[in-house]
Amino acid sequence: MFLKNATIVTSLLYLAGALMFLLCRIANSVEMLVLGRLLVGLSGGLTTSIVPMYLTELAPLWLTGATGVACPMGVNVGVLVGQVMGLEFLLGRPDDWTYLLAVYAVLVIVCLPVLLVLPESPKYLFLVRRNEEKALQELSRLRGVPASLLIEDIEGLHEEARASHAIDFNGEGRWGLLRAVRDPTLRMPLLLTCSMQAGQQTSGINAVFYYSHTIFEEAQLSKSSSQYATIACGFINVCTALLMLHLLPRCGRRPLLLISIFSASVILACLAISIRLMHLASWMPYMCMITVLAYVLVYGFGLGPIPYFIASEIFEVAPRSAGMAWGSLANWGGNFLVGMFFPSLLDAIGPYSFLVFAIITAALFVFQKIYFPETYGRTPTQVMQLCNERSAHTPVQA
């Protein structure tokens, strides 16, 4: 019951963090505020690792893209709700900051009873726990048909079992983080996953949101109008996530990701130049606004959602948790680096700091274009075989 129980534990950590936020002001304790942020940060890391893996393992092969987008779409909806709740007439007043920090607990409380009745992953039961009977029961419950009619799904489980046995021939037991790094068959999948996850953050999305309020004010928008413009960015993120539900099965992962990364790199360079020239013409602030909105749009069409679930399509079930953990570590590590160094970078070189993000994103595009294969319509077994057919210096074909 690992994945199911992990989601429940994560929810309890979220609630503990919300409690710290509510009590820190009453107790006049900065330590409680810091502890609350640590708990929420830990919960966020667990969520972005566990939920995509859980949803992908529940879904049939043809539906993995839609379920994979569900997690980033939830993140985008959460960001949008937070932006809306931060409006002054709701919880945006100075005295309401503790409630604004803890308001997410309402959603957690609503979702917690649902988590208690969720099924366990059939793949986890079949491949890790070796409980075939329970796995088929859960699979039948998920698909809504008797297990005798799930021939294709059952054959897929057996195929993954054979592949998992093949990559576990040395008998080392469970897949830990260090074992995953040492295993040569996982080297390229790990590089693809970690570069994609880290690149998602070092593309500068949080920096763009950070700077967007200043851009909107320079465009002579009022404080409240700037807030609504920022909310519009969040709304674009949600809309693109919804569109991805339809685009992923039709276009595949690789084309959408590459177009998104390349476009983001170009737009970041344009954003740096337009901000630098913002005061030279009355229309330049509006050009900056358009550039920000365009960046948010192209980010949402690939670079935003795909890294969240791609590891679950690359790794076999046995090493999948280790691969997802490394990806999550790379993601939050990139987030930490941007949060730590962007203010200093902005002070040092101003808007040209976005050129740094543009260069990083361009490098990510080159790497992914050379080595990232298409995963849609392929099992993790097939994707791993495709990755391992090429050395680290040989381009991978789609």
N, C-alpha and C positions, 0 to 999 in steps of 0.2 A: 504493500500500500504506500510505496515511497512517494510517488508524484502527488497522489491525492492528499496524503497527510502533509506533504511539504507546502501545498497551497494553504492548508488550514493553519499551519504554524506561521506562515508568512502573514496571514491576516491578523493573527493574534499579536504579532510584532508591530504591525501597523497600528492596532488599537492601543498598544502600550505607548507608542510614540505620540499618538494623539493625546493620551492622558497626560504625558509629560508636558506637552504644549499648553494644555488647559491649566495645569497646576503650577507651571513655572512662574507665572505672574503673581498668583496668590502667595506662593512661597518666596517670591522675590529671589529666585534662584536661576542664575545663568547656567549653572551646571545641569539643571533639569532640561533647559532649552537645548543645550548641546547634546545631552543624552537622547532627547527626542529626535533630534536631527540625525544622530547616529543610527537609531533604530529604524527610522524611515529610510535612510540611505541603504541600510542592510536589507530591508524589506524590498526596496526598489530593485536592488541587484538580484535578489532571489527571484522576484517576479519576472524580470526580463530574461532570466535563464530558464525558469521552470515552466512558465505558461506557454511559450512557443513550442517547447519540446512536448509538453503534455497534449496540446491541441493537435500537433502534427501526428503524434502517435495514435490519436483517436480517429483521425480522418482517413478516408480511403484515398488512394493515390491521386485521383483526379481532383480532389477537393483540398489538397494540402496548401495550395496557394491562398485560397480564401481563408482557411483557418489560420494560416501564418500571418495574414494581414490583421487578424482580429486583435492580436496583442498591441501592435503599434497604433491601431485605430483606437483602442481603449486608452492608450497613453495620450493620444491627440485629443480625445474627448475630455480626458481628465485635465489636460492643460487648458483647454477652452473653458471648462467649468471653473477652474481656478481663476482665469482671467476675468470671467464674468462676475464671479463672487468678489473679486477685488475692486469692483466699481464702488465709488464712494457711497452711493445710496444703498448698497448692500452691506458688505463687510470691509469696505475700503477705508473706513475712518480709523484714525490713530488708536482709538481705544479698543478696536475690535480685532487687532492683529492676532491675538491668541486664538480667537474663534476661526479666523481665516486659515490659520495653519492647521487647525484640527477638523475642519469641516469635512474632509475626505472620510472621516470615521463613519459618517452616515451611510455612505456607499458600502463600506466594509461590513457594517452591521447588517445591511440588507442582503449582501451576497453570502455572508457566512452560513446561513441555513442551507443555501443551495450547494455549497461546497461539501456539506456533510453527506449529500445523496449522490454526488458525482461518481461515475464509475472509475475503476482503476484502469490504467492503460493495458489493453490486451497484449500489446507487444512487450511491455515490461513483465507482465505475468508469464508470458510464453518463453521469452528469450533470457530473462534474468532470473526469475524465480522458478522457472521450469515447471510451472503449474498449468499444464495444457487444458485441463478440464475447466478451471476457473477462467482462463483466458478466453476459451470458446463461449462460456456463459456471458462474459462481459461483451464480447464481440457481437453475439446474437442480440444482446440488449441494446447495444448502440445502433446496429443496423435495422433492428425491428423485424428480423426474419429468423427462422430456425437456423442453427449452425450448419445443418445439412445442405443449406442453399448457399453457403458462403465459401464455395470451393476456391474461388480466385483469391479471397483474403487469406484463407488457410494455406494455400500454396505459397503465397507471399511470405507468410510467417515462417514456413519451413525453409524457404530460400534464404531469408535473413538469418535463420538459425544456422544453416550450413556456412554462410559467409562469416558469421560471428565466430563459429568454431574454427574457421580457417585462419582468422586473424588472431585467435587466442590460442594458437597451437603450442606456445611455449609454457602455458599453464601457470602464468604468474598470478592468476586470480583476478580480483577486481581491478578496474581501470581507474587509477588515481591520476592526479595532474602530472606528476613526474613521469609516470609510465607512458602517458600519452605523448609527452614531449620526446621521450627516448625512442618511441616506436617509429621506424622510418616510413611505414605505410601511412602514418597519420601526419607526416611532416607538411606535405602540401595542403591537405585539408585544413590543418591548423593555421598555416600562413594565410590562406584565403579567408578563413573565418575571422582571424584576429585583425588582419589588415582592413577588412570590410567594416568590422565593428569599431575599431579605432578611427578609421577614416570617416565614419558617420559623424563622430564628434569633432574631429580635427578639421572637418570641412567648414567649421565655423558657424553652425546653425545657432548655437546659443549666443555667440558673439553678435550675430545679425539681429537676433531678438533684443539683445542688450542695447544695441546701438539704434534700433528702429525708433524708439521713443524720441531720441534726439533728432533723428531725421524728420520725423513727423512734426515736431515742434518747429524745426527750421523751415518747414513748408508752411509755416504760419497757422498751423492748426492749434486750437486751444488745448488746454490740458485734458479736458474730457474727450475732445475729438481725437487726440493722440491715443488715449486709452482705447477708444472704439476702433481706431485703425489697427492697433496691436491685436485687438480681439479678431479683427478681420483676417489677420495672418493666421491666427489659431483656427478660424473657421475654414480657411483654405486648406490647412493641414487635414482637417476632418473630411472635407469633400474629396480631396485627392485619395485619401485612404479608402473611401467608399468606391471611387472609380477604379482603384486597384483591384477590387474584388472581381471586376469584369475584365480588366486588362491582363492580369497575370495569366489566366488560362489561355488567352488568345495570343498574347505576345511573348510569353516566356519570361524567365527571370533575367537572363543575360542581356537581351536588347534593352529592356527597361532600365536595368542598373547602369549600363554603359552610357546610354543617352542621358540619364539623370546626372551621373558623375561629370561627364564632359560639359554639359550645360551649366552645372553648378560652378565649375572652374571658370568658364568664360564669364558668367554673370558676376562672380566674386571680383574678377579683375575689373569689370565695368563698374561695379559698386565702389571699388577703391578710387577709381578715377573720377567718378561722378561726385563722390563726397568731397574729394580734393578740390573740385571745381565748383562746388555748390554755391559759393558766394559770387561767382562771376556773372551769373545771369539769373533773372527772376524765375525762369522756368526750371533751373537745375534742381531745386529741392523736390519738385514733382517727378523729375527723372529719377532721383534717388528713391522716391517712394515706389515708383513702378519697378525699379530694379530689385528692391527688397521683396515686393510681392511676387515678382518673377522667380526670385531665388527660392522662396518658400514653396512655390508651385512645383518647380522642377525637383526640389529636394523630396517632396512628398510622392513623386512618381517613381522612386526607386531607392535612392540613398537613404531615405527615412525608414520605410517598412522592411525592405528585403533583408538587411543584415540581422534583423531580429530573429528570423526563422530559418535562414539559409543553412545554419549548422545542422539543424534537424533533418535537412535534405541531403547533407553531405556525409554525415557520420552514421555508421551502423549503430544499433541500439546499445550494444555493450560499451563502446567508448563515447557514446553521445553525450552523456552527462559531463564527462571531462572536457570534451570539445566545447560544449555550451558554456561551461564554467570559464574556460580560457577566453572565449569570445566576450563574455560578460565582463571579465576582468579588463580586457583590452578596451571595451566600450567605456567603462567607468574610469579607467586610467586616462583615456583621451579626454573625457569630460573634466577630470581633475586638472589635467595640464592646461586646458583652455581656460578654466576658471582661475587658475593660479597666475598664468602668465599673460593673458590677454589684456588686463588693465595696464600692466607695465609696458607691454608692447604698444598699446594705444598711446600711452604717454610718450613713448620714445619716437615712434614713426607715424603716429596719427592714423589717418585712413589707409595708409599703405600697409597697415597690418593685415588688411583683407587680401593683399597680394600674397602674403605668406600662406593664408588658407587656400588661395587659388593654386599656388605651386604644389602644396601638399595634395590637393584634390586632383591635380593633373597627374601627379606621380601615381596616385591610387588608380586613376583611369588606365594608365599604361600597364600597370601590374595586372589588374583584373582583366583587361582586354587580352593579354597574352595567356593567362593561366586559368581563368574562370570558365568552366564548361557550363552548358545549359543543364539545369537539373529537372526541369519540368517534364513529366511523363517518364521519369527514370526513378528506379528505386535507389535508396542509399547504397545498396550493394553495387549497382551499376555505376553510380557517380564516383564512389571510391575507387572502383576499378579503372575508370576513365582518368581520374587524377593520378593514380599510381602507374599508369601506362607511360606517363611522361616524366622525365627527370625534371629537376628544378630549373633546368636551362632550356627546356623544350616547350614551345608554345602548345597550348591546348586548343583544339578545335571545338567549336560549338557543337 
